[in-house]
Amino acid sequence: MKYVSLSKNKYAALFATLFSALTVVFIFLSTLGLLFRGIFEAFALAGAVTVIQIVQRYLMTYYEYILDPADELLTYNRLTVIQVVGKRRTSVYTVPLANLSAVIPYKKMKTVEKEYGKVGKKMSFCPDMFPKESCLLIFEDGNELTLLRLQCGGDFMSAIEERRGV
């Protein structure tokens, strides 16, 4: 089963536009010959780097979540996350679902740590900056908890839940 998670909200474009405008303002201020020219140039550089990061991470990227086919369920039973940037596809995370302990709708980190214990690794594979709906996959590996945040629909979430612990 494959689920393609595309960006749905426009917060990233809004923030990229805002930081682009601030970068232009700081470049203009640095050319005026004021006393704090170096500070304006540093802020302009920080703004440009922020714009590049936002565009690359949220505007040019989407994710594919792939569950192994049902006939290979007893052989592999894993979830693979593919990051797609332009034409480049990269497998960024593969995890067996045997260690999956819970699939829950998104909650704040304090609530999750109160219910399940301290989380060691946290990874977000959501294409949106602030997704409205997402799910958390909690994996146990020894004494350490790993938390994955995916932006997927209810049918994919229930398919993951069915394969939990197999």
C-alpha positions in Angstrom: 0.0 0.0 0.0 1.3 3.4 -0.9 0.2 6.8 0.3 1.5 10.1 -1.2 1.5 13.0 1.2 1.4 16.3 -0.6 1.6 19.8 0.9 -1.9 21.2 1.6 -1.4 24.4 3.5 0.3 27.7 2.5 2.1 28.6 5.6 5.5 27.8 4.1 4.9 30.1 1.1 3.8 32.8 3.5 6.9 32.5 5.7 9.2 32.3 2.6 7.7 35.5 1.2 8.0 37.2 4.6 11.6 36.3 5.1 12.4 37.2 1.4 11.0 40.7 2.1 12.9 41.0 5.3 16.1 40.0 3.5 15.6 42.7 0.9 15.0 45.3 3.6 18.2 44.3 5.4 20.2 44.4 2.2 18.8 47.8 1.5 19.7 49.0 5.0 23.2 47.7 4.7 23.8 49.8 1.6 22.9 53.0 3.3 26.2 53.3 5.0 24.8 53.3 8.5 26.9 52.5 11.6 25.7 48.9 11.9 26.3 47.7 8.4 27.7 44.3 9.4 24.7 43.5 11.6 22.3 44.3 8.7 24.4 42.0 6.4 24.3 39.2 9.0 20.5 39.5 9.3 20.2 39.5 5.5 22.3 36.4 5.2 20.3 34.7 8.0 17.1 35.6 6.1 18.3 34.2 2.8 19.4 31.0 4.4 16.0 30.7 6.1 14.2 31.2 2.8 16.3 28.5 1.1 15.6 26.1 4.0 11.9 26.7 3.9 11.6 26.4 0.1 13.7 23.2 0.0 12.0 21.5 3.0 8.4 22.5 2.7 7.7 23.8 -0.9 9.8 21.4 -3.0 9.4 18.3 -0.9 6.7 15.7 -0.5 6.7 12.2 1.0 5.6 8.8 0.0 4.8 6.2 2.7 5.0 2.6 1.5 3.8 -0.5 3.4 5.1 -3.8 2.1 2.5 -5.9 0.1 0.3 -8.2 2.1 1.7 -11.3 0.6 5.2 -10.3 2.0 3.7 -9.6 5.4 5.4 -12.4 7.2 8.7 -11.8 5.5 9.1 -8.0 5.8 6.2 -6.1 7.3 7.9 -2.7 7.2 7.1 0.9 6.5 9.4 2.9 4.2 9.3 6.7 3.9 10.5 8.1 0.6 11.4 11.8 0.3 10.7 13.3 -3.2 12.4 16.6 -4.1 11.9 17.4 -7.7 12.8 14.3 -9.7 15.1 12.9 -6.9 13.6 10.1 -4.7 15.4 9.1 -1.6 14.5 6.5 1.0 14.9 8.4 4.2 13.6 5.9 6.7 12.6 2.2 6.8 11.3 0.6 10.0 9.9 -2.9 10.7 6.4 -2.7 12.2 7.0 -5.5 14.6 8.2 -3.0 17.2 5.3 -0.6 16.7 3.5 -0.1 20.0 0.9 2.5 19.1 -0.6 4.5 16.3 -2.4 7.6 17.6 -3.6 10.9 16.2 -1.2 13.8 16.8 -0.9 15.0 20.4 1.4 17.4 22.1 4.8 16.0 23.2 4.1 16.4 26.9 1.0 14.4 26.6 2.7 11.6 24.7 5.6 11.4 27.1 3.1 11.3 30.1 1.3 8.3 28.5 4.2 6.4 27.0 7.4 7.5 28.7 10.4 9.5 27.5 10.9 9.7 23.8 14.4 9.3 22.5 14.2 10.0 18.8 11.6 12.2 17.1 11.2 12.5 13.4 8.6 14.4 11.3 7.9 13.3 7.8 5.1 15.8 7.1 5.3 17.9 4.0 3.4 20.8 5.7 4.9 23.2 8.2 1.9 23.0 10.5 -0.3 20.1 9.4 -3.9 20.1 10.5 -4.1 16.3 10.7 -1.3 13.9 11.3 -0.6 10.7 13.2 2.1 9.5 15.5 3.7 6.1 15.3 5.4 5.1 18.5 8.1 2.3 18.3 9.8 0.6 21.2 13.3 -0.6 20.7 14.6 -1.9 24.0 14.3 0.9 26.5 14.1 3.7 23.9 11.0 5.1 22.3 11.1 6.4 18.7 8.3 8.7 17.5 7.4 9.2 13.8 5.0 11.8 12.7 3.3 11.1 9.4 0.7 13.2 7.5 -1.6 10.5 6.2 -5.3 9.7 5.9 -7.4 7.5 8.1 -7.3 4.5 5.8 -3.5 4.4 5.7 -3.4 4.9 9.5 -5.8 1.9 10.0 -3.7 -0.2 7.6 -0.6 0.5 9.7 -2.6 -0.3 12.9 -3.6 -3.7 11.4 0.0 -4.6 10.8 1.2 -3.6 14.3 3.2 -6.3 16.1 3.0 -8.9 13.2 
